Amino acid sequence: MSQARQYELVYIMSPDATEQDVTDLHAQIESIIARYQGELVKTENWGRRKLAFRIGKHREGTYVLEVFKGTGELTKELDRRLKVIDSVIRHLCVRVDEDLRLAERTRARREAELQRRVARGLPVGGRARRAEDEGGDDEQTDRAEV
């Protein structure tokens, strides 16, 4: 079995779709995720919005975000199923676990830098000055001398 990763699935349903249609599709997606031993993390119904560009005859659509953990086989099955459902105008599934890991590393690095600054008694909150800026060769003072 391949490794479970985190994905975001965004799909746009036709504006003709009722709230019950959206709920039914969500239930289908939830059952597919359960069948492939995945985990549904979050669901957000963004509601009816204007599309960025016209898709077929549609100018609006109902946007839904599903965040789940699963395997590549699960994403293939969801993609296959969403392609054949007429009420789904567009869908996109993106792997986000690498981005989350990178953001966590960046946050941890910033927190460590903050702790080092506090331990040294340096000012906290502002942008740290670079070594080349500290020498007094500032462009502002150069312009003022001319």
C-alpha positions as a Markdown table, in Angstrom:
| # | Residue | x | y | z |
|---|---|---|---|---|
| 1 | Met | 0.0 | 0.0 | 0.0 |
| 2 | Ser | 1.3 | 3.5 | -0.9 |
| 3 | Gln | 1.8 | 6.2 | 1.7 |
| 4 | Ala | -1.3 | 8.3 | 2.7 |
| 5 | Arg | -0.9 | 12.0 | 1.8 |
| 6 | Gln | -3.0 | 15.0 | 2.3 |
| 7 | Tyr | -5.0 | 16.4 | -0.7 |
| 8 | Glu | -7.4 | 19.3 | -1.4 |
| 9 | Leu | -10.2 | 18.6 | -3.8 |
| 10 | Val | -12.1 | 21.6 | -5.1 |
| 11 | Tyr | -15.1 | 21.1 | -7.4 |
| 12 | Ile | -17.6 | 23.4 | -8.9 |
| 13 | Met | -21.2 | 22.3 | -9.4 |
| 14 | Ser | -23.6 | 23.7 | -11.8 |
| 15 | Pro | -25.8 | 26.6 | -10.5 |
| 16 | Asp | -28.8 | 24.5 | -11.3 |
| 17 | Ala | -27.8 | 22.0 | -8.6 |
| 18 | Thr | -29.8 | 22.2 | -5.5 |
| 19 | Glu | -28.4 | 22.1 | -1.9 |
| 20 | Gln | -29.6 | 18.4 | -1.8 |
| 21 | Asp | -27.5 | 17.6 | -4.9 |
| 22 | Val | -24.4 | 19.1 | -3.2 |
| 23 | Thr | -25.1 | 17.1 | -0.1 |
| 24 | Asp | -25.6 | 13.9 | -2.1 |
| 25 | Leu | -22.3 | 14.4 | -4.0 |
| 26 | His | -20.5 | 15.1 | -0.7 |
| 27 | Ala | -21.9 | 11.8 | 0.7 |
| 28 | Gln | -20.6 | 10.0 | -2.4 |
| 29 | Ile | -17.2 | 11.4 | -2.0 |
| 30 | Glu | -17.2 | 10.6 | 1.7 |
| 31 | Ser | -18.1 | 6.9 | 0.9 |
| 32 | Ile | -15.3 | 6.7 | -1.7 |
| 33 | Ile | -12.8 | 8.0 | 0.8 |
| 34 | Ala | -14.0 | 5.5 | 3.4 |
| 35 | Arg | -13.8 | 2.6 | 0.9 |
| 36 | Tyr | -10.2 | 3.4 | 0.1 |
| 37 | Gln | -9.3 | 3.7 | 3.8 |
| 38 | Gly | -8.8 | 7.5 | 3.6 |
| 39 | Glu | -9.8 | 10.1 | 6.1 |
| 40 | Leu | -11.9 | 13.2 | 5.4 |
| 41 | Val | -10.3 | 16.1 | 7.3 |
| 42 | Lys | -12.5 | 19.1 | 6.3 |
| 43 | Thr | -15.3 | 20.1 | 4.1 |
| 44 | Glu | -16.2 | 23.7 | 3.2 |
| 45 | Asn | -19.1 | 24.7 | 1.0 |
| 46 | Trp | -18.0 | 28.1 | -0.3 |
| 47 | Gly | -21.5 | 28.6 | -1.9 |
| 48 | Arg | -22.5 | 30.0 | -5.2 |
| 49 | Arg | -20.0 | 32.3 | -6.8 |
| 50 | Lys | -19.3 | 33.9 | -10.1 |
| 51 | Leu | -16.9 | 32.0 | -12.3 |
| 52 | Ala | -13.7 | 33.6 | -13.4 |
| 53 | Phe | -14.6 | 32.7 | -17.0 |
| 54 | Arg | -17.6 | 31.2 | -18.7 |
| 55 | Ile | -17.6 | 27.4 | -18.7 |
| 56 | Gly | -20.0 | 26.1 | -21.3 |
| 57 | Lys | -23.2 | 28.0 | -20.7 |
| 58 | His | -22.5 | 28.6 | -17.0 |
| 59 | Arg | -21.4 | 31.9 | -15.5 |
| 60 | Glu | -21.8 | 30.9 | -11.8 |
| 61 | Gly | -21.2 | 27.7 | -9.8 |
| 62 | Thr | -21.3 | 26.3 | -6.3 |
| 63 | Tyr | -17.8 | 25.8 | -5.0 |
| 64 | Val | -17.0 | 23.0 | -2.5 |
| 65 | Leu | -13.6 | 22.2 | -0.9 |
| 66 | Glu | -12.8 | 18.8 | 0.5 |
| 67 | Val | -9.5 | 18.2 | 2.4 |
| 68 | Phe | -8.7 | 14.5 | 2.8 |
| 69 | Lys | -5.9 | 12.1 | 3.5 |
| 70 | Gly | -5.4 | 9.1 | 1.2 |
| 71 | Thr | -3.4 | 7.3 | -1.4 |
| 72 | Gly | -2.9 | 7.9 | -5.1 |
| 73 | Glu | -5.5 | 5.2 | -5.9 |
| 74 | Leu | -8.1 | 7.2 | -4.0 |
| 75 | Thr | -7.4 | 10.4 | -6.0 |
| 76 | Lys | -7.6 | 8.4 | -9.3 |
| 77 | Glu | -11.0 | 7.0 | -8.3 |
| 78 | Leu | -12.3 | 10.4 | -7.3 |
| 79 | Asp | -11.1 | 11.9 | -10.5 |
| 80 | Arg | -12.7 | 9.2 | -12.5 |
| 81 | Arg | -16.0 | 9.6 | -10.7 |
| 82 | Leu | -16.1 | 13.4 | -10.9 |
| 83 | Lys | -15.5 | 13.3 | -14.6 |
| 84 | Val | -18.7 | 11.4 | -15.3 |
| 85 | Ile | -21.0 | 13.4 | -13.0 |
| 86 | Asp | -22.9 | 15.9 | -15.2 |
| 87 | Ser | -23.6 | 18.4 | -12.4 |
| 88 | Val | -19.8 | 18.9 | -11.8 |
| 89 | Ile | -18.5 | 21.6 | -14.1 |
| 90 | Arg | -14.8 | 21.4 | -13.0 |
| 91 | His | -12.7 | 19.8 | -10.4 |
| 92 | Leu | -9.1 | 19.9 | -9.2 |
| 93 | Cys | -7.3 | 17.7 | -6.8 |
| 94 | Val | -3.9 | 18.9 | -5.4 |
| 95 | Arg | -1.5 | 17.3 | -3.0 |
| 96 | Val | -0.7 | 19.8 | -0.2 |
| 97 | Asp | 1.3 | 17.8 | 2.4 |
| 98 | Glu | 4.6 | 19.0 | 1.0 |
| 99 | Asp | 3.5 | 22.6 | 1.2 |
| 100 | Leu | 2.3 | 22.1 | 4.8 |
| 101 | Arg | 5.6 | 20.5 | 5.7 |
| 102 | Leu | 7.5 | 23.4 | 4.2 |
| 103 | Ala | 5.3 | 26.0 | 6.0 |
| 104 | Glu | 5.9 | 24.2 | 9.3 |
| 105 | Arg | 9.6 | 24.2 | 8.8 |
| 106 | Thr | 9.6 | 27.9 | 8.0 |
| 107 | Arg | 7.5 | 28.7 | 11.0 |
| 108 | Ala | 9.8 | 26.6 | 13.3 |
| 109 | Arg | 12.9 | 28.4 | 11.8 |
| 110 | Arg | 11.3 | 31.8 | 12.5 |
| 111 | Glu | 10.4 | 30.8 | 16.0 |
| 112 | Ala | 14.0 | 29.6 | 16.7 |
| 113 | Glu | 15.4 | 32.9 | 15.4 |
| 114 | Leu | 13.0 | 34.8 | 17.6 |
| 115 | Gln | 14.1 | 32.8 | 20.6 |
| 116 | Arg | 17.8 | 33.5 | 19.8 |
| 117 | Arg | 17.1 | 37.2 | 19.5 |
| 118 | Val | 15.3 | 37.2 | 22.8 |
| 119 | Ala | 18.1 | 35.3 | 24.5 |
| 120 | Arg | 20.7 | 37.8 | 23.1 |
| 121 | Gly | 18.6 | 40.8 | 24.2 |
| 122 | Leu | 18.1 | 42.0 | 20.6 |
| 123 | Pro | 15.0 | 43.9 | 19.5 |
| 124 | Val | 12.1 | 41.7 | 18.5 |
| 125 | Gly | 9.4 | 42.3 | 16.0 |
| 126 | Gly | 11.1 | 44.4 | 13.4 |
| 127 | Arg | 13.0 | 43.2 | 10.3 |
| 128 | Ala | 16.6 | 42.2 | 11.2 |
| 129 | Arg | 19.2 | 44.5 | 9.6 |
| 130 | Arg | 21.7 | 42.9 | 7.3 |
| 131 | Ala | 25.4 | 43.2 | 8.1 |
| 132 | Glu | 26.1 | 45.3 | 5.0 |
| 133 | Asp | 23.4 | 47.9 | 6.2 |
| 134 | Glu | 25.1 | 48.2 | 9.6 |
| 135 | Gly | 28.3 | 49.8 | 8.3 |
| 136 | Gly | 26.8 | 53.2 | 7.8 |
| 137 | Asp | 26.9 | 53.0 | 4.0 |
| 138 | Asp | 23.2 | 53.7 | 3.7 |
| 139 | Glu | 21.8 | 55.0 | 0.4 |
| 140 | Gln | 19.7 | 57.6 | 2.3 |
| 141 | Thr | 22.8 | 59.2 | 3.9 |
| 142 | Asp | 24.7 | 59.0 | 0.6 |
| 143 | Arg | 21.9 | 61.0 | -1.1 |
| 144 | Ala | 21.8 | 63.5 | 1.7 |
| 145 | Glu | 25.5 | 64.2 | 1.3 |
| 146 | Val | 25.3 | 65.1 | -2.4 |
